[in-house]
Amino acid sequence: MRLWYQLVSSERGMNHMIGAIQRLCNEAADPGTTVEVRGTAHGALGDQYRLFLNYDAREILDNAMDVRRGGGYDAFLLGNSLDPALVELRELLEIPVLTFMEVACHTACMMGSRFGLIATNQRLVPRYLEIVAGYGLRDRFSGASAIDFSNIRALNDVFADREAGRACVDQILEAARRNLDQGAEVIIPTGPLTALLRMHGVNELEGAPLLDCQSLLVKAGELMVKMKRLTGQHVSRRLLYEAPSPMLLEHIAEVRSIAKLQANKNTPQ
């Protein structure tokens, strides 16, 4: 089994963090599963603003078109908590597409009655409120708290410097206590925070699980691949995730000069 694991973070600017997540995914994967953690060229730079996240989403879609044309992958895992291009990815790909936040939120609902989120900065909190409401989980959501990392790329240092990492873990735990005060029974650390906690051996606070969302996404990906092999199903093609027809794809590819959208003999779909 081969899983494409897509982050928004720059492969050059966030190399320590990406390396840590790759190691975490390797540990989580079953024997015979390969997880390939990929970043972007310029991402996670101001992505608390949707203007900039929009450009990251375009690069993610470009990568997905390569996956579609080249084949060889069994699932596309979106390891970003903001769900960039999620609907578009499910329209495009004929392999399971799973996302960090959707998997984490629904898993949290199986572990407790209410869950909370920890954001990397306050500017992201409104977006998380929208995402959770979009999942239909508003009544299960106790609220979000934030640590103070407006420059997301500065988080790269906490994966290279143990002392800096410990200081960040202390921030995360302080935010987690605020979540507990709001009534959370399960806590979702977003973005790279979940991997940092795992590195420091922290997975609960006062009886409340701090979800290891990176590992969880890998296991959910393996499950969906196995279910597709058993049933042939991985997504609904009615309404929201209806896929464009091959004829329409070819037409749009020609009109907009998007070669990656054109049919390819190596494409397994």
C-alpha positions as CSV (number, residue, x, y, z in Angstrom):
1,M,0.0,0.0,0.0
2,R,1.3,3.4,-1.0
3,L,0.0,6.6,0.6
4,W,0.6,10.2,-0.5
5,Y,0.7,12.4,2.6
6,Q,0.3,16.1,1.6
7,L,1.3,18.9,3.9
8,V,1.0,22.6,3.1
9,S,4.4,23.4,4.7
10,S,7.4,24.3,2.5
11,E,9.8,21.4,2.1
12,R,12.7,23.7,2.3
13,G,11.5,26.1,5.0
14,M,9.9,23.4,7.3
15,N,12.3,20.6,6.7
16,H,12.8,19.6,10.4
17,M,9.0,19.5,10.9
18,I,8.4,17.4,7.7
19,G,11.2,15.0,8.7
20,A,9.6,14.5,12.1
21,I,6.2,13.9,10.6
22,Q,7.7,11.4,8.1
23,R,9.2,9.4,11.0
24,L,5.9,9.5,12.9
25,C,4.1,8.2,9.8
26,N,6.6,5.5,9.3
27,E,6.1,4.3,12.9
28,A,2.3,4.3,12.5
29,A,2.2,2.4,9.1
30,D,1.5,-1.3,8.9
31,P,4.2,-3.5,7.4
32,G,3.9,-3.2,3.6
33,T,2.6,0.4,3.8
34,T,4.7,3.2,2.5
35,V,3.8,6.8,3.5
36,E,5.4,9.5,1.4
37,V,5.2,12.9,3.2
38,R,5.3,15.8,0.8
39,G,5.3,19.5,1.3
40,T,5.0,22.5,-1.0
41,A,7.4,25.0,-2.4
42,H,6.3,28.0,-0.5
43,G,3.5,27.0,1.9
44,A,2.7,27.6,5.5
45,L,3.7,31.2,5.1
46,G,0.8,33.3,6.4
47,D,-1.8,30.6,5.8
48,Q,-3.9,31.9,8.7
49,Y,-5.1,34.2,5.9
50,R,-7.2,32.6,3.2
51,L,-5.7,34.8,0.5
52,F,-2.3,33.0,0.9
53,L,-3.8,29.5,1.6
54,N,-5.5,29.8,-1.8
55,Y,-2.1,29.7,-3.5
56,D,-1.1,26.6,-1.4
57,A,-4.3,24.9,-2.4
58,R,-3.4,25.4,-6.1
59,E,-0.1,23.7,-5.6
60,I,-1.8,20.8,-3.7
61,L,-4.2,20.3,-6.6
62,D,-1.2,20.4,-9.0
63,N,0.4,17.5,-7.0
64,A,-2.9,15.7,-7.0
65,M,-3.1,15.9,-10.8
66,D,0.3,14.3,-11.0
67,V,-1.0,11.5,-8.7
68,R,-4.0,11.1,-11.0
69,R,-2.0,10.9,-14.2
70,G,0.9,8.8,-12.9
71,G,-1.0,6.4,-10.6
72,G,0.8,4.2,-8.1
73,Y,-0.9,5.6,-5.0
74,D,-3.7,4.0,-3.0
75,A,-4.9,7.1,-1.1
76,F,-4.3,10.8,-0.8
77,L,-3.9,12.0,2.8
78,L,-4.3,15.8,3.4
79,G,-2.2,16.4,6.5
80,N,-3.4,20.0,7.0
81,S,-6.1,21.0,9.5
82,L,-7.6,23.7,7.2
83,D,-9.0,21.3,4.6
84,P,-7.4,23.1,1.6
85,A,-9.0,22.0,-1.7
86,L,-10.7,19.0,0.0
87,V,-13.8,19.0,-2.2
88,E,-11.7,19.5,-5.4
89,L,-9.4,16.6,-4.4
90,R,-12.4,14.3,-4.0
91,E,-13.8,15.4,-7.3
92,L,-10.5,14.7,-9.1
93,L,-9.2,11.5,-7.6
94,E,-10.5,8.0,-7.8
95,I,-8.6,6.9,-4.7
96,P,-9.7,7.7,-1.1
97,V,-9.0,11.3,0.0
98,L,-8.8,11.8,3.8
99,T,-8.0,14.9,5.7
100,F,-6.4,15.5,9.1
101,M,-9.3,17.5,10.6
102,E,-12.2,15.4,9.4
103,V,-10.6,12.2,10.7
104,A,-9.6,13.8,14.0
105,C,-13.0,15.4,14.8
106,H,-15.0,12.2,14.1
107,T,-12.5,10.1,16.0
108,A,-12.8,12.5,18.9
109,C,-16.5,12.0,18.9
110,M,-16.0,8.3,19.5
111,M,-13.7,9.0,22.5
112,G,-15.7,11.6,24.4
113,S,-18.9,13.6,24.2
114,R,-17.2,17.0,23.5
115,F,-13.9,17.9,21.9
116,G,-11.7,21.0,21.7
117,L,-9.1,22.3,19.4
118,I,-5.7,24.0,19.9
119,A,-4.7,26.4,17.1
120,T,-1.2,27.6,16.3
121,N,-2.5,31.2,16.5
122,Q,-5.7,33.1,17.3
123,R,-6.3,34.1,13.6
124,L,-7.1,30.5,12.8
125,V,-9.8,30.0,15.4
126,P,-12.7,31.4,13.3
127,R,-11.8,29.1,10.4
128,Y,-11.9,26.1,12.7
129,L,-15.3,27.1,14.0
130,E,-16.5,27.0,10.4
131,I,-14.9,23.7,9.6
132,V,-16.4,21.9,12.6
133,A,-19.8,23.4,11.9
134,G,-19.5,22.2,8.3
135,Y,-19.0,18.6,9.6
136,G,-22.3,19.0,11.5
137,L,-20.4,18.7,14.9
138,R,-21.2,22.1,16.3
139,D,-22.9,20.6,19.4
140,R,-20.0,18.3,20.1
141,F,-17.4,21.1,20.0
142,S,-16.5,22.8,23.2
143,G,-14.3,25.5,21.6
144,A,-10.8,26.4,20.4
145,S,-7.8,27.9,22.2
146,A,-4.6,29.1,20.6
147,I,-0.9,29.3,21.3
148,D,1.2,32.2,19.9
149,F,2.8,31.3,16.6
150,S,1.7,33.8,14.0
151,N,4.7,32.9,11.9
152,I,4.0,29.2,11.3
153,R,7.5,28.6,9.9
154,A,9.0,29.5,13.2
155,L,7.6,26.1,14.4
156,N,10.3,24.5,12.3
157,D,12.8,25.4,15.0
158,V,10.9,23.5,17.8
159,F,11.6,20.2,15.9
160,A,15.3,20.9,15.8
161,D,15.9,22.3,19.3
162,R,14.8,20.2,22.2
163,E,14.6,23.2,24.6
164,A,12.5,25.2,22.2
165,G,10.3,22.2,21.7
166,R,9.7,21.8,25.4
167,A,8.8,25.5,25.7
168,C,6.2,25.0,22.9
169,V,4.8,21.9,24.5
170,D,4.3,24.0,27.7
171,Q,2.3,26.5,25.6
172,I,0.2,23.7,24.1
173,L,-0.6,22.2,27.5
174,E,-1.6,25.6,28.8
175,A,-4.0,26.0,25.9
176,A,-5.2,22.4,26.5
177,R,-6.1,23.3,30.1
178,R,-8.3,26.2,28.7
179,N,-10.0,23.6,26.5
180,L,-10.7,21.4,29.6
181,D,-12.2,24.4,31.4
182,Q,-14.5,24.8,28.4
183,G,-15.7,21.2,28.8
184,A,-13.5,19.3,26.4
185,E,-13.1,15.6,27.0
186,V,-10.8,15.1,24.0
187,I,-8.4,17.6,22.5
188,I,-7.1,18.0,19.0
189,P,-3.8,19.7,18.6
190,T,-3.8,21.1,15.1
191,G,-1.1,21.3,12.5
192,P,2.4,20.3,13.6
193,L,1.5,20.5,17.3
194,T,0.3,16.9,17.3
195,A,3.7,15.7,16.0
196,L,5.6,17.8,18.6
197,L,3.6,16.3,21.4
198,R,4.4,12.8,20.2
199,M,8.1,13.6,20.0
200,H,8.0,14.7,23.7
201,G,5.9,11.7,24.8
202,V,2.8,13.7,25.7
203,N,-0.6,12.1,24.8
204,E,-3.0,13.1,27.6
205,L,-3.8,15.8,30.1
206,E,-5.8,15.1,33.3
207,G,-7.4,12.1,31.6
208,A,-8.3,13.8,28.4
209,P,-6.6,12.4,25.2
210,L,-4.4,14.7,23.2
211,L,-4.9,13.1,19.8
212,D,-2.0,11.9,17.7
213,C,-3.7,13.2,14.6
214,Q,-0.8,12.4,12.2
215,S,-0.7,8.7,13.1
216,L,-4.5,8.6,13.1
217,L,-4.6,9.9,9.6
218,V,-2.3,7.2,8.4
219,K,-4.3,4.4,10.1
220,A,-7.6,5.9,8.6
221,G,-6.0,5.9,5.2
222,E,-5.0,2.3,5.5
223,L,-8.6,1.4,6.6
224,M,-10.2,3.2,3.6
225,V,-7.9,1.6,1.1
226,K,-8.8,-1.8,2.6
227,M,-12.5,-0.9,2.4
228,K,-12.2,0.1,-1.2
229,R,-10.5,-3.2,-2.0
230,L,-13.3,-5.0,-0.2
231,T,-16.3,-3.1,-1.5
232,G,-15.1,-1.0,-4.5
233,Q,-16.4,2.1,-2.8
234,H,-14.5,5.1,-1.3
235,V,-16.7,8.2,-2.0
236,S,-20.2,9.2,-3.0
237,R,-20.5,10.4,-6.6
238,R,-23.9,12.1,-5.9
239,L,-24.0,15.9,-5.5
240,L,-21.1,17.3,-3.5
241,Y,-18.3,14.9,-4.7
242,E,-19.7,14.2,-8.2
243,A,-16.7,13.9,-10.5
244,P,-16.5,15.8,-13.8
245,S,-16.8,13.6,-16.9
246,P,-13.7,12.6,-18.8
247,M,-15.1,14.6,-21.8
248,L,-15.5,17.7,-19.6
249,L,-12.0,17.3,-18.1
250,E,-10.5,17.0,-21.6
251,H,-12.4,20.1,-22.8
252,I,-11.4,22.2,-19.8
253,A,-7.8,21.0,-20.1
254,E,-7.7,22.1,-23.7
255,V,-9.4,25.5,-23.1
256,R,-7.3,26.4,-20.1
257,S,-4.1,24.7,-21.4
258,I,-3.8,22.4,-18.3
259,A,-1.9,19.4,-19.6
260,K,-2.1,17.6,-16.3
261,L,-5.9,17.3,-16.6
262,Q,-5.7,15.4,-19.8
263,A,-6.0,11.7,-20.0
264,N,-2.9,9.6,-19.6
265,K,-2.5,5.9,-20.4
266,N,-0.8,5.4,-17.0
267,T,-3.8,6.7,-15.1
268,P,-5.4,3.8,-13.2
269,Q,-8.7,5.6,-12.8
